[in-house]
Every structure is written in structure tokens, then in C-alpha cells.
Amino acid sequence: MIDYSHEVITMKMFKILMIVVVILGCASVSVGAENEDDSIFAKMWSKAMPKLEQALELFERGETLPESKIFGADKQSNNAKYEKLLNEVFDILLDSEFHASRGEYRSLEERIEKSEQKIAELRKERIGAPEESWIPFRQTRSKIDEEVDELKEDIARFRKEKEAIRSSMVAALSAMGVSVDGAKLDILLASVSGDDVIALLLAADSIKKINLQIVDLLRKGEGNIHMARKYTGVHMVLVDIYLHAHHDVLEKIASEYSPRLDSITSSAQLLKKQAEQMLAATPRGGSQREVLETNVKANERTVQTASLYRDYLRTQQNKLRISAEKLTSDLSVARNTYQTVKTGGDLISLINISMRTLESVFGFVLPDLSTVYDQEVLKEFERITGQIRKGS
């Protein structure tokens, strides 16, 4: 009789070992993800803190400088250095996986657009191409068809990659506390102010993390009066950075995006009117009527979408103004606290107030366009965005 007990024990041990490996593997993936997040924050902290401390020194220095001076430093030159540092720190606050994903998403959009343009060029070239040719490098219809098929495969792959990134961005925004679905994210990414809004959200999330780290340091014992005052100053500068960012976006909407949108609307209205006048003078059955009718509809769609776009920008403006008002109040309190702080507890109370303001920022992202949202509107939305960015 053959004794299988050794093999049975070996198999059981192998199964146990495999279970342990799987568990350890899952744990390492989880820890790896946490470590990656910690690593990103650690880099941001190490880059941002020296500049925040420099900005704080400039703020203190500015309190004692004269308004203007022919030679040497004055408030004006000091403020210029201070604001330069604010902009540098703001850029550091944007460093995140989401920011990188946004760059990849835009790159894929550009690659899709280039591939589609190439297909259009090849189809035009195919009209005059021969079926066959003995010249090696001459384009034939079959070669063009192969190239078009390859480009279509590329586009399908790019769109699949885009969809994966889109899903990850929705999940990342949800983790920040932003209520957004795929359709709303599409509109955000398609809008001219989309990157500005995303930057504000990423900065708010980073500021929250820095504030929480400061609270943790204070609670662990770094709560003497010197450290409490220093961190109160750092917090004050962070609030000022975020307020400056709000004002920058409001300025862009008011002085760049809205005027360009008005120009696009006026142009579309004029073209629509001209097409209607030519249509009225064209006899029924005329060969040009179909073209003119298409032009009227196209410009009408542009005018309607531009109206939605204007509402979208106005809604963002209004919510940004409300947020900026709260931040202005928070900054006044932070400056006052910086001058009078006595303990780490004072700063923790101040941070808790500011955290509520940051949480409210996550609610202003998107107006609800779900009632009018469809792919045609989105395409026109994107086309208008392209025109605004080009300044035409």
C-alpha cells in the first residue's frame, strides 16, 4: 500500500504558503499605495515649507518698510518678491497623481485629434491615388486603407486609455469630497476654466493636508510659543496663496474668457443673419439652399451653446466670489491670530475654521448642465473652448 500522507501534508503546506503569499501581496499593494501618497506629500512638504517660511519673513519685513523708496527695499519691491513666492508655492501644491493624470488625458486628446486629422488627409489623398504602382514609395489606395485602419486602431486604444484615466479622476475627486460624475467631469475638462478650477481643488486638498500635518506636529509636542507662532504664520501665508489663486481665476474669467466668448457669440449671430438673408434671396430648389440652411443651424447651435457657456462661467464666478469673501475673512483672522498667538491651541482653533472654508470650495465645481447635456453640445462646447484659448 502506497503512503500518500507525505504528499497530502506537502500539498496542505503549499496551499497555506500560497495563501500567506497572497495576503502579504495584497498588504504590500495597500501599503505601497499609502507609501506612494505619503511620498508625494513628503516631497511637497519639503519643497513648500522653505518657501512658505521665506514668504513669512517677507511678510514680517514688509510691516516695517516704507511705502516707497528711491534706493533700497520698500513695500512695493517686497510685495513683488512675496507674490512671486506665493505663485511658486501654489505650483508646488498642485503636484499630485491627479495633476499628472490630467496631463496624460490632454495628451491623449491631442493624439486623437492628430490621428483624426491624418485620416481626413489620407481620405482626400486616396481620391487621386492609383490602385497599384510599381514605384515603391508611392501611396496606393490599398496602402492608404491600411494606414487608415492602423490610425483607427490607435484612436480606439487612445479612447480606452482616456476612459480609464477619466474613471480614476472621478474617483480622485470623489475622495476629495467633490460630487462629480463622468458627464460633469467631461464638461469641466472641456471648459476653458476647467484647468483653473482643477488647480484650485488640488491646491485646497494640499493645503488641507499641510494644515492637518501642522495640527499633528502641535499635538505631538511641538507646541511651544515659538513653533505655534511660526506655524500660524505658515497657515496665514497658505490662506493668502489660496485667496490670490481665486482672484487670478476671477480675473481670467472677467478679462479673457468672457470677452472672447462675447466675440464668438457676436460673430456667430452675424454669420447666422447673413446666411438667413442669402437664404431668403435664394429660390426654392436652388442648389445653395441646403448649404445655407446648414450654416444657419450651425451658427444657431453656436449661439445657444455660447449662452450655456456664459451661464456656466457666471455660476463659477459667483461661487468663486463667495469663496473669496470667506477666504478674505479667514485671512484677516489669521493675520490677527499671528500677532497674538500664545499657544498651539489657538492655531488649531484657527485651522478648524479655515478647514470649513476649504470644504465649501469643493462644492462650487460644476453647474448642473445635465438637462441640456449631450454629445453634440459637448463637441460644440469643446470647439468654443478652442476658440477662446486661441483668442479668436
Secondary structure, DSSP 8 states (H G I E B T S, - for coil): ----HHHHHHHHHHHHHHHHHHHHHHHHHHHHHHHHHHHHHHHHHHHHHHHHHHHHHHHHHHTTS-S--SSS--HHHHHHHHHHHHHHHHHHHT-SHHHHHHHHHHHHHHHHHHHHHHHHHHHHHHHT--S--SSTTS--HHHHHHHHHHHHHHHHHHHHHHHHHHHHHHHHHHHHT----HHHHHHHHHSTTHHHHHHHHHHHHHHHHHHHHHHHHHHTT--SHHHHHHHHHHHHHHHHHHHHHHHHHHHHIIIIIHHHHHHHHHHHHHHHHHHHHHHHTS-TT-TTHHHHHHHHHHHHHHHHHHHHHHHHHHHHHHHHHHHHHHHHHHHHHHHHHHHH--SHHHHHHHHHHHHHHHHHHTT-S----TTT--HHHHHHHHHHHHHHHHT-
